[in-house]
Amino acid sequence: MKRTFTRRSALWLATAATVPTAALMPAYAQAPAAAPAAPAAPAAWSDTLKFGLQIEGGILGNTASPKNGVNFGQLFTDKSNDFQLNQVLATITRPLDPKATGYDFGFKIQGLAGTDARYTRWVQSGNQGKSRIQGDVVEANVLLHTPWMTEGGIDFKVGMYSTPMGAETIDPSTNPFYSHSYIFNFGLPLKHTGGLMTVHATDIVDVYAGVDSGVNTTWQINRGDNNGAAAFMGGIGLNLMGGNLTVLGLTHIGPENPVQNPGHPFGLSGANGIYRYYGDLVAIWKANDKLTITGEANFVHDDVAAYNKPTAYGFAAYASYAQSDSLAFNVRGEVFRDDKNFFVFGMTGVNDAVNLQSGFAAPTVYAVPGTKGTTYGALTVGLTYKPTIAKLPGTLMIRPELRYDTSMSGTKPYNGGKDNGAFMLGSDFVLSF
């Protein structure tokens, strides 16, 4: 049977129903099986199309009430003490059939409008005015399954797609918390443009290999890419303990800094030869029907000499306990080291993130002063509550959380450089149709 190992955040989100009691009973104790029904006619290709609309909004209050209004060290939840319409996410997709034994074709198109788009936007996509609510194309790709080489075959994805790296995702419905980890914000890519191949070598092993234009880039320098070099992605996924333990290790390697030219006046000379190395390992253990534990280890290094060849690395651990189909308790602990104060930052300008990556001026971006580095610690606890509401056309998820961030190395990153810690309380809602 063909399996694909990507981020399995949903496993520990309690989004799946509890296993029915009958499924846990021995075969001889269950009711006799009914006569097998006649096989259903194959569904038409158009019948397998899926449409989705998802809305997320929330607020993350900061007890220090920073004068600059920024929750430092966060991106999607960077605005303190103010409600945000984070995402209106529209999707049309025809996913590959996981049981396909022959050729199968699909696609995915996904667009986003909201405050999160300030950080998900592709490089060189230009300023979108002064509004915090902006637009983005998250995914636009075609999918192909082939019966080549192995019993499980090979899957291909070509176009624009969200990165398969990491435990957390752009899509909020697959995450346990409203706020994100430092690893998600600063230790990983968000999106790629290129091709990714997944070889289903065995029921246990998947092998990943791909080529793309880089991190958050499309194509053609000065239009969709910040440099003229390609990047490589590769890794291995494992399915162990009958599916109760999955492991995904991926690396992404390539130049990511903007090259200096008239189209990128604040870029770097020789950027095409300055490499950035990402490495990420995610292990998810489903201990039982209620408890799921996830661990993530992350590493990123940039060879850019102008910034002392910075390195960041960290570890995050998650636990989710599903009390019922509608209520789960979640906890996340994380330590993240930025050894030159290069990767972690805050900003107040709505277009600074895309300008920074594109090689343009980004005057309101700020980081911890100096190059001695900062070790960040963060602890987040929260709930995932999915109430049953009569006549609601979709499903509702509410996620209150309590979060504390701290500098473990004596620096003062928070509250505009005044504090070495930040205490936050907030919640979001995710309404899916």
Order of alpha helices (4+ residues) and beta strands (2+ residues): alpha-beta-beta-beta-alpha-beta-beta-alpha-beta-beta-beta-beta-beta-beta-beta-beta-beta-alpha-beta-beta-beta-beta
